[in-house]
Amino acid sequence: MERFKYPERPIIFLSACYLFVSVGYLVRLVAGHEKVACSGGAGAAGGAGGAGSAAAGAGAAGAGAGGPGGRGEYEELGAVEQHVRYETTGPALCTVVFLLVYFFGMASSIWWVILSLTWFLAAGMKWGNEAIAGYSQYFHLAAWLVPSVKSIAVLALSSVDGDPVAGICYVGNQSLDNLRGFVLAPLVIYLFIGTMFLLAGFVSLFRIRSVIKQQGGPTKTHKLEKLMIRLGLFTVLYTVPAAVVVACLFYEQHNRPRWEATHNCPCLRDLQPDQARRPDYAVFMLKYFMCLVVGITSGVWVWSGKTLESWRALCTRCCWASKGAGAAGAGAA
């Protein structure tokens, strides 16, 4: 941790957040779609399949299962014993997956805003590492308190629901209001604020480059300039996936009412083919990929040669310590 000074230290916490988000997806992978995102009896395959075809990622299946038309259709298919979880905290496994994915996902977005802020303070305001580190407690307060409040609010409102495609428990899969209030609006705000700090930092970086060019030759700011370029590349690599996720969410919230109408009223497909809409499966796969790809880029930053060397030295010390303890025990015997 000491090797990563501000303004790059938030990348460590951002990487840790994505680690826990990936754990949430791994829990769903091990436990299965039905045990996490669905409720009901033994008809898991039929219920989950019917729900997935209803929304293909938008969560319209849960609304269809709850509505009169959708329930009648499921009864005819004999698949009413299992349906996508809708507006409930669910069992412990569902709640754990929700907290891992939602809480740490939102915390990672705030840590990216903090990274952009510290990058701006270092590049634009000429703050030193110690000056930025003096506000670290406020960074942690914002990064952990805001997602905690939102997660508690979601649980208190019983707004946790199942995702029919990813098979995780999240918020906003069934309710557009929850999607806009707890997911889309915060992500747009974080993306906007972080982008503003990012652009301001780039402007300051260009000014630094112009000063260096006027002075001629390497200066004391060369190392800082190199660090700023690396941080700038990382923040750009975060901005693109975040913007894609927001675009996919806008696509979902704009088209979901039509998807639900098409699913709950099959007659629309014959009477009004132009009004019948089905979700594009590739869009949701892109959304899930972009939600996790930042963890890869941040991992590449953290797992540098120095990091691998530090882990190798730690493992070596641990091995020698265990061998020494074993030899001492044998000698005593």
C-alpha positions in Angstrom: 0.0 0.0 0.0 2.8 2.4 0.8 4.2 2.0 -2.7 1.1 3.6 -4.1 1.0 7.2 -3.2 -1.7 9.7 -4.0 -3.0 10.5 -6.6 -2.8 6.9 -7.7 -3.8 5.2 -4.5 -7.6 5.2 -5.2 -6.8 2.7 -8.0 -6.0 0.2 -5.2 -9.4 0.6 -3.6 -11.1 0.6 -7.0 -9.5 -2.7 -7.8 -10.6 -4.1 -4.5 -14.2 -3.1 -5.2 -14.1 -4.9 -8.5 -12.7 -7.9 -6.8 -15.7 -8.1 -4.6 -18.1 -7.4 -7.5 -16.5 -10.4 -9.3 -17.0 -12.5 -6.2 -20.7 -11.7 -6.4 -20.9 -13.0 -9.9 -18.9 -16.1 -8.9 -21.3 -16.8 -6.1 -24.1 -16.7 -8.6 -22.1 -19.0 -10.9 -21.5 -21.6 -8.2 -25.0 -21.4 -6.6 -26.9 -21.2 -9.9 -29.4 -18.9 -11.4 -32.5 -20.3 -9.7 -31.1 -20.3 -6.2 -30.0 -16.7 -6.4 -32.5 -14.8 -8.6 -35.6 -17.0 -8.6 -38.1 -18.0 -6.0 -40.5 -20.9 -5.9 -40.5 -24.7 -6.0 -38.8 -27.3 -8.1 -39.7 -26.0 -11.6 -36.5 -24.0 -11.8 -35.7 -24.6 -15.4 -39.1 -23.8 -16.8 -39.6 -20.7 -14.7 -36.2 -19.2 -15.3 -36.4 -19.9 -19.0 -39.8 -18.3 -19.3 -38.7 -15.3 -17.3 -35.5 -14.9 -19.4 -37.5 -14.9 -22.6 -39.8 -12.3 -21.2 -37.1 -9.6 -20.9 -33.8 -11.0 -22.0 -32.0 -8.9 -19.5 -34.4 -6.0 -18.9 -36.3 -7.8 -16.1 -39.7 -7.6 -17.8 -40.3 -11.2 -16.9 -40.8 -10.4 -13.3 -43.4 -7.9 -14.1 -45.1 -10.4 -16.5 -45.1 -13.0 -13.8 -46.7 -10.6 -11.3 -49.3 -9.3 -13.7 -52.5 -11.1 -14.5 -51.8 -11.8 -18.1 -48.3 -13.0 -17.5 -49.4 -15.4 -14.7 -52.1 -16.9 -16.8 -49.6 -17.7 -19.5 -47.2 -19.3 -17.0 -50.0 -21.4 -15.6 -50.7 -22.8 -19.1 -47.0 -23.6 -19.4 -47.0 -25.2 -16.0 -44.1 -23.1 -14.8 -45.6 -21.0 -12.1 -43.7 -22.7 -9.3 -40.6 -20.7 -10.1 -40.3 -17.1 -11.2 -37.9 -14.2 -11.1 -37.6 -12.7 -7.7 -39.6 -9.5 -7.5 -39.2 -6.7 -4.9 -38.1 -8.7 -2.0 -34.9 -9.0 0.0 -35.0 -12.7 -0.6 -32.9 -15.3 1.2 -29.5 -14.6 2.6 -27.8 -15.7 -0.7 -29.7 -13.2 -2.7 -28.9 -10.4 -0.3 -25.2 -11.3 -0.2 -25.0 -11.2 -4.0 -26.9 -7.9 -4.1 -24.5 -6.3 -1.6 -21.4 -7.6 -3.3 -22.5 -6.4 -6.8 -24.4 -3.2 -5.9 -22.5 -1.8 -2.9 -19.0 -2.4 -4.2 -20.1 -1.4 -7.7 -21.2 2.0 -6.5 -18.2 2.3 -4.3 -15.9 1.7 -7.3 -17.7 4.5 -9.2 -17.1 6.9 -6.3 -13.4 5.8 -6.0 -13.1 6.7 -9.7 -14.4 10.2 -9.0 -11.9 10.5 -6.2 -9.2 9.3 -8.5 -10.1 12.0 -11.0 -10.3 14.6 -8.2 -6.8 13.7 -6.8 -5.4 13.6 -10.3 -6.8 17.1 -10.9 -5.4 18.3 -7.6 -1.9 17.0 -8.4 -1.8 18.1 -12.0 -3.9 21.3 -12.0 -3.6 22.6 -8.4 0.0 21.4 -7.9 -0.8 19.6 -4.7 1.8 17.3 -3.3 1.3 13.7 -2.1 1.2 14.7 1.5 -1.4 17.4 1.0 -3.7 15.1 -0.9 -3.2 12.3 1.6 -4.3 14.7 4.4 -7.9 14.4 3.0 -7.8 10.6 2.7 -10.3 10.1 5.6 -12.9 12.2 3.8 -12.3 10.2 0.6 -13.0 7.0 2.5 -16.0 8.5 4.2 -17.6 9.4 0.9 -16.6 6.2 -0.9 -18.1 3.9 1.8 -20.9 6.0 3.4 -22.8 6.9 0.2 -23.1 3.3 -1.1 -24.0 2.1 2.4 -26.9 4.6 2.6 -28.1 3.6 -0.8 -27.8 -0.1 -0.1 -29.7 0.2 3.2 -32.4 2.2 1.4 -32.8 -0.5 -1.2 -33.1 -3.2 1.4 -35.4 -1.1 3.5 -37.7 -0.5 0.6 -37.6 -4.3 -0.4 -36.5 -3.3 -3.8 -34.0 -6.1 -4.4 -35.1 -8.2 -7.4 -33.8 -10.8 -9.8 -32.0 -10.3 -13.0 -33.4 -12.9 -15.5 -30.3 -12.9 -17.7 -27.3 -12.5 -15.3 -29.1 -14.4 -12.6 -28.0 -12.0 -9.9 -29.9 -10.1 -7.3 -29.8 -6.4 -8.0 -32.1 -3.4 -8.0 -34.2 -2.0 -10.9 -34.7 -5.2 -12.8 -38.5 -5.0 -12.4 -39.1 -1.3 -11.5 -38.1 1.5 -13.8 -38.3 4.0 -10.9 -35.8 1.9 -8.9 -33.6 1.6 -12.0 -33.6 5.3 -12.5 -33.2 6.3 -8.8 -30.7 3.8 -7.5 -28.7 2.9 -10.6 -29.0 5.2 -13.6 -29.0 8.6 -11.9 -26.1 7.9 -9.6 -24.0 6.5 -12.4 -24.7 9.5 -14.6 -23.8 11.9 -11.7 -20.5 10.0 -11.0 -19.6 9.9 -14.7 -20.3 13.6 -15.1 -18.3 14.7 -12.1 -15.4 12.4 -12.8 -15.3 13.5 -16.4 -15.2 17.1 -15.4 -12.2 16.6 -13.1 -10.6 14.4 -15.8 -10.9 17.2 -18.5 -9.6 19.8 -16.0 -6.7 17.6 -15.3 -5.9 17.1 -19.0 -6.0 20.9 -19.5 -3.5 21.4 -16.6 -1.3 18.6 -18.0 -1.1 20.3 -21.4 -0.1 23.5 -19.6 2.6 21.6 -17.8 3.9 20.2 -21.1 4.0 23.7 -22.6 6.0 25.0 -19.7 8.4 22.1 -20.0 8.8 22.7 -23.8 9.6 26.3 -23.2 12.2 25.6 -20.6 13.8 22.9 -22.7 15.2 19.6 -21.6 14.1 17.4 -18.7 13.0 19.1 -15.5 11.9 18.0 -12.0 8.3 17.7 -13.3 9.2 14.9 -15.8 8.4 12.2 -13.3 5.1 13.9 -12.4 4.3 14.2 -16.1 4.8 10.5 -16.6 2.6 9.6 -13.7 -0.1 12.0 -15.0 -0.1 10.4 -18.4 -0.5 6.9 -16.9 -3.3 8.1 -14.7 -4.9 9.9 -17.6 -4.9 6.7 -19.7 -6.4 4.7 -16.9 -9.2 7.2 -16.3 -10.0 7.2 -20.0 -10.1 3.4 -20.0 -12.6 3.7 -17.2 -14.7 6.4 -18.8 -15.4 4.5 -22.0 -16.9 1.4 -20.2 -18.8 3.6 -17.8 -20.3 5.5 -20.6 -21.3 2.3 -22.4 -23.0 1.0 -19.3 -25.0 4.2 -18.9 -25.9 4.0 -22.6 -27.1 0.4 -22.1 -29.2 1.4 -19.1 -30.8 4.2 -21.1 -31.6 1.7 -23.8 -33.2 -0.6 -21.2 -35.3 2.0 -19.4 -36.5 3.5 -22.7 -37.6 0.2 -24.3 -38.7 -1.9 -21.3 -42.4 -0.8 -21.4 -42.6 -2.0 -25.0 -40.9 -5.3 -24.1 -43.3 -5.9 -21.2 -46.3 -5.1 -23.4 -45.1 -7.4 -26.1 -44.5 -10.2 -23.6 -47.7 -9.8 -21.6 -49.9 -9.3 -24.7 -48.8 -11.8 -27.4 -51.6 -10.6 -29.6 -49.6 -7.4 -30.3 -47.1 -9.5 -32.3 -49.9 -10.3 -34.8 -52.1 -7.2 -34.7 -49.3 -4.6 -34.4 -46.0 -6.1 -35.6 -44.4 -2.7 -35.8 -45.1 -2.1 -32.1 -43.8 -5.4 -31.0 -40.4 -5.1 -29.5 -37.9 -7.6 -28.2 -34.6 -6.7 -26.4 -31.3 -7.1 -28.1 -29.4 -9.8 -26.2 -26.0 -8.4 -27.3 -26.7 -5.1 -25.6 -27.1 -6.8 -22.2 -24.0 -8.9 -22.8 -22.1 -5.7 -23.6 -23.4 -4.1 -20.4 -22.2 -7.0 -18.2 -18.9 -7.1 -19.9 -18.3 -3.4 -19.5 -19.3 -3.6 -15.8 -16.4 -6.0 -15.2 -13.8 -5.0 -17.7 -12.5 -2.1 -15.5 -11.4 -4.6 -12.9 -9.1 -6.1 -15.5 -7.5 -2.7 -16.4 -7.1 -1.8 -12.8 -5.6 -5.2 -12.1 -3.0 -4.7 -14.8 -2.1 -1.4 -13.0 -1.7 -3.1 -9.6 0.0 -6.3 -10.8 3.1 -4.6 -12.0 6.6 -6.1 -11.8 7.2 -4.6 -8.4 4.0 -6.1 -7.1 4.9 -9.5 -8.3 8.4 -9.1 -6.7 6.8 -8.1 -3.4 4.5 -11.1 -3.4 7.5 -13.4 -4.2 9.5 -11.9 -1.3 6.6 -12.4 1.0 6.1 -16.0 0.0 9.8 -16.6 0.4 9.8 -15.2 3.9 6.7 -17.2 4.9 8.3 -20.5 3.5 11.5 -19.8 5.4 9.6 -19.0 8.6 7.6 -22.3 8.4 10.8 -24.3 7.7 12.5 -22.6 10.6 9.6 -23.4 12.9 9.5 -27.0 11.8 13.3 -27.4 12.3 13.0 -25.9 15.8 10.2 -28.3 16.7 12.2 -31.3 15.5 15.2 -30.2 17.5 13.1 -29.9 20.6 11.7 -33.3 20.1 
